[in-house]
Each structure stands twice: as structure tokens, then as C-alpha cells.
Amino acid sequence: MDPEFWVTAWNEGRTNFHQETYHEKLVEYFPQLNPAKGQRVLVPLCGKSKDLLWLQALGLHVHGVELHEQAVEAFFAENGLSPVTKTQDHDYTHYGWENLVISCGDFFNLNEKDAYDFIYDRAALVALPSPMRETYAQVIKKSLKSGGKYLLIVYEYEQSKLEGPPFSVHANEIHELYEDQFTIKLMESRQAAKEGPRLASLDSLKQKVYILEKVR
């Protein structure tokens, strides 16, 4: 998927995936990962999610990665966070406030090895078409420390009924992507609440919550 797709979506306001409150599954399941102050959490394709603030309030060092500058700047402005530091390197523009940083650029350029204690993915994997998900998983594997934990939320539905994103990611694909380095535990699988007009047409939409732990 061309990155221009997401730039256009933000520019045209097609961001129904954005929620105005903390995601209920983050609040329910992330505490089960036993986070401690000072640990690092990566939030891929974070947009302007308020979930970043919930994680930051735990005393974690939060690192979001987002492609579109408009979303990053909106996050800080809409939440009244200032002063914001801004630095630049070859791949990213980094926006920082206290123990929270959002790096604006292509997630696939992330080059941090064994850097994070946790990863939180609410809408990243499902945003990617199948050919891109293997590359995404490789970045995840490289970035998470051994023993690190990964809270993953995905949708399952009949893909022929809807042109993604969000895409359907079935359980067998989760195992194909991650079981070589992770234990995988399905925490829940429930009929999902309707999340925006594109998903409202689906009769059998399931939201699945996984906790993965990196063991090698």
C-alpha cells in the first residue's frame, strides 16, 4: 500500500479509526503485562491516539511512530502538550514531550534492536495489506526485547465483504508471522462493536485480543 493512501486519508478527514477516548482493551489488558515505570513501549502507526497519553501516565517511556505530520502535530495541539521538542535525523522528525516521543516517518525504517519492553498495536497490523504484514512483523521482532510483551488487537471478518483497511487478520496468520519467536495467547474473541461506517456493513465482525511474549 502506497504511503500516499494514508496521507490522503488524513488530509481528507477519513480517520474514523481514531477514537476520542482510551481503547477499552488497552485499559483492560495492558496492566496484565506488568509494566513498570521507566520501561519502553512502542506504538506503531499511532496516529493521534489518546492511548499514548494513557501509557505515558503509567510512567512508561512511550515511542509512537506515525507517517503523517498532520496527525503528529494534531496530537500535541489537541491535548495541549507544550513545549514540544523537535529534532531531525535521516529517517524521522522526532516530536517530544516529557517521556513521550512520536517519530514522524516510515515505520519500516525503524532500526532499533532489542529496544522495547512492550509493543501496543491497536490498529497497525490491520492497516496493512497481506504482502506488507511479513515485513512489519520482522520490524516488530527485531525491536522487542527477549521477554518483552506485545498487546495486539485485530479484526476478523470475511475479507471479500470489505476492501480494507482495516484488513482481516486471521489466527493462522498471527501464528505464521510470530510463532517462531513468540508465545501467542488469545485473550478474547468477541463480536466487535460497530466501529465506523465502513465496518458497520459487516455481519460477523470479530475483534480479537492477543498477548504475545518474545521467547527467542
N, C-alpha and C positions, 0 to 999 in steps of 0.2 A: 504494500500500500504506500503510495506516494505521500511523503510528509505534508505536501500541499493540501491533502484532504483535510487534515486537522487544522491547518492554518485557516482554510476557508470556513470550516465549521465554526471556529471561534469568531472569525470576522463576521459571519452571518448570524451569529447567536444560536446556532444549532448545538446547544450544550445541555440537553435535557438530562444527561448523565450526572450533571453537577447537582449536589444536594445542599440545601441550606442548613442542615443540621449534621451532627456526627452520625456516621453509619452505625446502625444498631448492632451489627455483627462485629464491628471493631470493638465497641464498648463491651459486648458480651464475651468475646473470645480472646482479645489481646491480653487481658490480665492473666489468662491461663498460661501464657508464655513466661510468666515470672520476670517481667522486666525490672531492671534496677537503674537508679539514677546514674547518668554518665555513659550508659551504653548507647550504641548507634543503631538507628533504624533507617532503612532505605525505603522510599515510597516512589516507585516508578510511575511515570506518566501521571503525575499528581494533579495536573490542572490547578485549580484554585481551591482544592478541597479543604474544608474546615477540619477534616480528620488530622491534618498536620498540627493544628493547634491542640487537639486532644492529646496527641502523642507528645508534643512539646511540654505540655503541662505535667506529664509524668516525670519530667527531668531528663528525658532522653535527648540525645543529640540527633535531630531529625534532618535527613537529607532527602529532599524531593528532587526529581528530575522531570522537567517539562519542556516540550518542544517550542511552545508558542509564547513569545514575550508578553503578549497582551494578558494571558492568563496569569503569568507570574506577577506582573505589576498590579493586576486587579486584586490578587490575593492580599498583598501587603496594604494596598489602599483601602479595600473594603473592610479589613479588620483593624484599621487604624494603627498599624505597626510602624514605628519610626524611632530613631533614624535607621534607615536601611543601608547597609554597606553594599558596594557593588565592585566586583573585581572581574577580570577577564583573563582567560587563558586560551590555548589553541582551540579547544573544543567547546567551551562553555562560558557564558556570563553567569557569575555566581551572585545571587542576592542573599544577604544575610541579615538576620535579626536575632540577637541573643544566641540561643542554642539551636536555631533553625536556619537552614540554608536551602534555597531552591536553585538548582543549576539549570539554566535555560540552554537547551541544545538537544542533540540527538541522543536518546538513551543508549543506543547501540555503540556509542563511542565511550561509554563509561569504562574506565580502566582501573578499577580498584580491586585488589585481590585480598580476600580474607579480611575485608574491612568492616563488615556489619555484623551485629549480633542478631538483628531481626530484619525481615522484609515484610512489608504490608502491601498487598496487591488486591485492591478492590475493583479496579476497572481497567487494568493494564493488559493482562493476558487476553481478555475477551475483546480488547480493542484491535487485536492483531489478526489478520488472516492466517490461515494454517501455514503457508510457506515461511512466515516470519517468526512463528512461535518457537521453533527449534533454536534459532539464533538468540531469541530473547531468553530462553531457558539457559543457554550457555553463559550469558552475562550474569544471570541470577546465581548460577552455580559457582562461578568464579568469585563473585562479590561477597558471598556469605561465608562467615567463619565456620569451621568444623564445630558442630554442636549448636550452631545457630538455628533459629526457627523462623518459619515462613508462613504467615497467615494469608491464605489465598481464597478469594471469593469469585466464583464463576457462575455462568448461566448454562443450563442445558435445555435445548429445545430442538425441534426438527428444523434443521438448517434450511431446508427447501422452502419453509414457510416465511422466511425473512432474510433479506440480504443484509448482512452485518455491515458495520459493527452496531451493537455488540454481537460478537460471534458466539456460537455454541461451542463449548469445550467439554467433551465427554470424559468420563472417568478413565477410560482406557488410554486417552491421550495424556492425561495427567501422569499416569504411570509410565507411559513411553518416554515422556520428557524428563522425569525426575527420579524414577526408582533406582537408577544406577548409583545415586549419591544420597538419596533421602529415604527416610521412612515416611509413609504417607497415611494420614488418618483422616477419614471423612467424619466431620463433626456433626453435620446435619445436611439433609436434603429435603427441601420443602417447596411447595407451590409458592412461587415468588409473588409478592405484591406487584401490581402493575407499576412499572417504573417508566413513565413517559409514553407518549402516543405510539412510538414505533413498536414497543413491546406489548402494548395493550391488545393487539390483534392476536396474540398467541394464546392458545387454549391450554397448553401443557408446559408452561414455562416453570422450570425448577431453578432455584438458587441453591448452590452447593457451597459449603464452607469446609475447607481443608486446613489442617495444620501439618506442615512438613518439617522434619528435623534433619539437618545435614549430618550424616554419619561418616562420610568419607569424601 
